[in-house]
């Protein structure tokens, strides 16, 4: 999956009630040790899904993502 696709998937998953812990990249079958991809590539994908999830969550709360992140 591409980064854009994963962002969309993350947003869709949030809209369907999934939590941040439901990130599909956290499944054993999607881990670099199983897939053979680099940790950096896996991390980019996992972060893309999370970003999409957070954007949808913020939209539902009427906030921007920056408003949800504490310093």
NULUM-58772 format. One record per residue (C-alpha): x, y, z; residue in one letter; residue number from 0; chain. Coordinates in steps of 0.25 Angstrom, whole numbers, plus 5000, padded with zeros to 4 digits. Layout:
<pt x="X" y="Y" z="Z" code="a" pos="NUM" unit="A"/>
...
//
This chain:
<pt x="5000" y="5000" z="5000" code="x" pos="0" unit="A"/>
<pt x="5004" y="5014" z="4997" code="x" pos="1" unit="A"/>
<pt x="5005" y="5025" z="5008" code="x" pos="2" unit="A"/>
<pt x="4993" y="5032" z="5002" code="x" pos="3" unit="A"/>
<pt x="4985" y="5019" z="5002" code="x" pos="4" unit="A"/>
<pt x="4989" y="5016" z="5017" code="x" pos="5" unit="A"/>
<pt x="4985" y="5030" z="5021" code="x" pos="6" unit="A"/>
<pt x="4971" y="5028" z="5015" code="x" pos="7" unit="A"/>
<pt x="4970" y="5014" z="5021" code="x" pos="8" unit="A"/>
<pt x="4974" y="5020" z="5035" code="x" pos="9" unit="A"/>
<pt x="4963" y="5031" z="5033" code="x" pos="10" unit="A"/>
<pt x="4953" y="5020" z="5029" code="x" pos="11" unit="A"/>
<pt x="4957" y="5011" z="5040" code="x" pos="12" unit="A"/>
<pt x="4954" y="5022" z="5050" code="x" pos="13" unit="A"/>
<pt x="4941" y="5026" z="5044" code="x" pos="14" unit="A"/>
<pt x="4937" y="5011" z="5046" code="x" pos="15" unit="A"/>
<pt x="4941" y="5012" z="5061" code="x" pos="16" unit="A"/>
<pt x="4955" y="5005" z="5061" code="x" pos="17" unit="A"/>
<pt x="4965" y="5010" z="5071" code="x" pos="18" unit="A"/>
<pt x="4979" y="5014" z="5069" code="x" pos="19" unit="A"/>
<pt x="4983" y="5001" z="5074" code="x" pos="20" unit="A"/>
<pt x="4976" y="4994" z="5062" code="x" pos="21" unit="A"/>
<pt x="4987" y="5000" z="5052" code="x" pos="22" unit="A"/>
<pt x="4988" y="4988" z="5043" code="x" pos="23" unit="A"/>
<pt x="5003" y="4990" z="5042" code="x" pos="24" unit="A"/>
<pt x="5004" y="4986" z="5056" code="x" pos="25" unit="A"/>
<pt x="5000" y="4972" z="5052" code="x" pos="26" unit="A"/>
<pt x="5011" y="4961" z="5052" code="x" pos="27" unit="A"/>
<pt x="5009" y="4958" z="5038" code="x" pos="28" unit="A"/>
<pt x="5012" y="4973" z="5034" code="x" pos="29" unit="A"/>
<pt x="5024" y="4974" z="5042" code="x" pos="30" unit="A"/>
<pt x="5038" y="4976" z="5035" code="x" pos="31" unit="A"/>
<pt x="5043" y="4963" z="5041" code="x" pos="32" unit="A"/>
<pt x="5032" y="4956" z="5034" code="x" pos="33" unit="A"/>
<pt x="5031" y="4964" z="5021" code="x" pos="34" unit="A"/>
<pt x="5045" y="4966" z="5019" code="x" pos="35" unit="A"/>
<pt x="5044" y="4981" z="5017" code="x" pos="36" unit="A"/>
<pt x="5053" y="4991" z="5024" code="x" pos="37" unit="A"/>
<pt x="5049" y="4997" z="5037" code="x" pos="38" unit="A"/>
<pt x="5049" y="5011" z="5031" code="x" pos="39" unit="A"/>
<pt x="5039" y="5007" z="5021" code="x" pos="40" unit="A"/>
<pt x="5030" y="5000" z="5031" code="x" pos="41" unit="A"/>
<pt x="5031" y="5012" z="5040" code="x" pos="42" unit="A"/>
<pt x="5026" y="5021" z="5029" code="x" pos="43" unit="A"/>
<pt x="5014" y="5013" z="5026" code="x" pos="44" unit="A"/>
<pt x="5010" y="5011" z="5040" code="x" pos="45" unit="A"/>
<pt x="5011" y="5026" z="5042" code="x" pos="46" unit="A"/>
<pt x="5003" y="5029" z="5030" code="x" pos="47" unit="A"/>
<pt x="4992" y="5020" z="5035" code="x" pos="48" unit="A"/>
<pt x="4993" y="5027" z="5049" code="x" pos="49" unit="A"/>
<pt x="4993" y="5041" z="5042" code="x" pos="50" unit="A"/>
<pt x="4980" y="5038" z="5035" code="x" pos="51" unit="A"/>
<pt x="4973" y="5032" z="5047" code="x" pos="52" unit="A"/>
<pt x="4977" y="5045" z="5055" code="x" pos="53" unit="A"/>
<pt x="4972" y="5054" z="5044" code="x" pos="54" unit="A"/>
<pt x="4959" y="5047" z="5044" code="x" pos="55" unit="A"/>
<pt x="4958" y="5047" z="5059" code="x" pos="56" unit="A"/>
<pt x="4961" y="5062" z="5059" code="x" pos="57" unit="A"/>
<pt x="4951" y="5065" z="5049" code="x" pos="58" unit="A"/>
<pt x="4940" y="5057" z="5057" code="x" pos="59" unit="A"/>
<pt x="4944" y="5066" z="5069" code="x" pos="60" unit="A"/>
<pt x="4944" y="5079" z="5061" code="x" pos="61" unit="A"/>
<pt x="4959" y="5081" z="5063" code="x" pos="62" unit="A"/>
<pt x="4971" y="5081" z="5055" code="x" pos="63" unit="A"/>
<pt x="4982" y="5071" z="5057" code="x" pos="64" unit="A"/>
<pt x="4991" y="5081" z="5063" code="x" pos="65" unit="A"/>
<pt x="4981" y="5085" z="5073" code="x" pos="66" unit="A"/>
<pt x="4981" y="5070" z="5078" code="x" pos="67" unit="A"/>
<pt x="4996" y="5069" z="5080" code="x" pos="68" unit="A"/>
<pt x="5001" y="5074" z="5093" code="x" pos="69" unit="A"/>
<pt x="5015" y="5079" z="5094" code="x" pos="70" unit="A"/>
//
